[in-house]
Amino acid sequence: MLKGTPLTWWLLTGERRQYVIDKIKKPIMKALTILANRYPEPTKENCMVLNTRKLIDIRDKFFEYEDNPDRDALFRAIWKLFIIEYEHDRYYQYRINWVLEQIMECDWYPRRKRVERCWKEPVEPEVLEEWAETEKVLKAADSQRDRDFGENREKQQECCGLSY
């Protein structure tokens, strides 16, 4: 991978896209699903840590909105493994809590508020106006990123004779 090349571009361009899907993503999805199926389902009844119970509520709400049958097993496996690790291992609890604290303290960009395929979250009309403002901020950040990448790509083409 060339310095300055966006990771997404590298992963999704040309033949690499299918390779990443077939040789990396599918085996990982299968392995996670098999591994998760070896564990019992975490529930509020069998979990004692208060934040684990909150994670269970978040997981349940996530599955109210998630609507992609092709990814259901994967998401269920990820949630199960995540919740089980959080429940039984203080080492991971501490680090996960730290990451969440950092997210809350930093200038984290919110998700794009738009109608998303395979996602059934209801959208209230008054929220759409707030989302439009957020979208303006995110588009400005995207434009700056694209300008930065474009300048870098031109320098790589001039220096190395590369074409994209």
N, C-alpha and C positions, 0 to 999 in steps of 0.2 A: 504494500500500500504506500502510495506516495505521500510525503509530508504535505499537510494542508488539504488533503482530499477528504471530504466529509465521509464519515463511516457509512451513512445511509447510502450514499452514491456508490461506494465501493461494494456494499453488500447486495444492492439491488440492480446493478447494471449488467446487461448482457447475460452470458451463460452463468455467471456467479449467482444470480437470483435463484435459478432452479437448483443449483448445487446447494446453496444455503438452505432452501426449503427441504430438499430430499435427504441431504446428508448430515444436516445439523439440526434443523428444527424438528423434523418428524421423529428422529431417534430420541431427542431430548423429551419431546411430548410423551412418547411411548414409555420411556424410562420413568418419568415423574408419575405417570398414571399407575404403572405397575407398583412402584414403591409406595405410593400413597394408599393403594388398596390393601396393603399389609397392615395398616393401622386402623384402629377403631375411629368412628366418627366423633369429633369433639362436639360436645353439647354443653349447655349451661349446667346440666345436671352432673356431668363428669369432669368439669373444669372448675378449679378453685380460685384461680387468679382473676381479680376483678377486671383487669384490662383484657384478659382473654375472653371474658364474657362480652365485652364491648366489641372485640374483633368478630365474635360470632354474630352479633347484631349487624355489624357492617357487612359481613359475608352474606347474611340472609338478604339484606337490602340490595346488595350487588346482584344477587341472583333473581331478584324481582325485576331488575332492569336488563340484565344480560339476556340476549336472545339469539345466540349463535349456536345451534346444535353441534356444529363441527368443532367448537372449542369448549363445550360444556365439560367434558371429562378433564381436559387440561386445567381449566380454571378451578374445578372442584378439587383436583389434586393439589394445585398450588396453595389454595386456601387451607386445605386440610394440613399439609405439611407446615405451612407458616404458623397456623394456630397451635399445632401440637408442639412445635419447637418453642414458641413463645410460652406456652403453658408450663413446660417441664424444665426449661433450662434458663437459669438467671443470666448466664453469660449472654445469650441471645436477647433476652428481655432488655438488658441494659443497653445493648448496642442498637436494638430496634427503637427503643425509647429515645436514645440520643439522636438517631436519624430523624425521627418525627419532630423532636425539638428543633433541630436545625432547619427543617422544612418550615416550621411555624415562624421561626425567627428571620428567615431570609426573604428576599424578594422573589419568591417562587411564582412563576407564571401559572395562573389558573388554567384549567383545561379549556379548550375551545368550546364555547357554548353554542352549539348548533345541533340540529337534528343529525344524529349519528346512526349509521346503519347498524342493525343488530343490537340496538339499545333502546329500551322502552320507557325511559324516564319521562314523566310528564313535564311539559314546559308551560308555565303560566305566561299569559300575554305580557304582564308588566315586567316579568323577568327578561323578556326578549330585548327590551330597551337597554337594560343594564348589560346584557350580553353583547349588544352592538358596540358599546363603549369599550368593553374588554377586547373585543375583536380588533378595534382600531389600534390599540396598544400592541397587541400581538402581531398584527400585520406590519407595523412599523419595525418591530424587532426582527421579523422575518426578512423585511426589505434590507435592513442593515446587514444581516447575516449573508443574504444573497449577494450584496455588493462586495462584501469582504471576500466571499468565495470566488466571485467572478474575477476580482483583481488577482487573487492568488493563482487561479487557473491560468490567466493570461501570462503571468510570470513563469509558470511551469512550462507552458507551451513555448514561450520565447527561449527559455533556458535549455530545455531538454528536447525540443521538437516533438512534444507530446500532443496528441489529439484526443478529444473526448467524444 
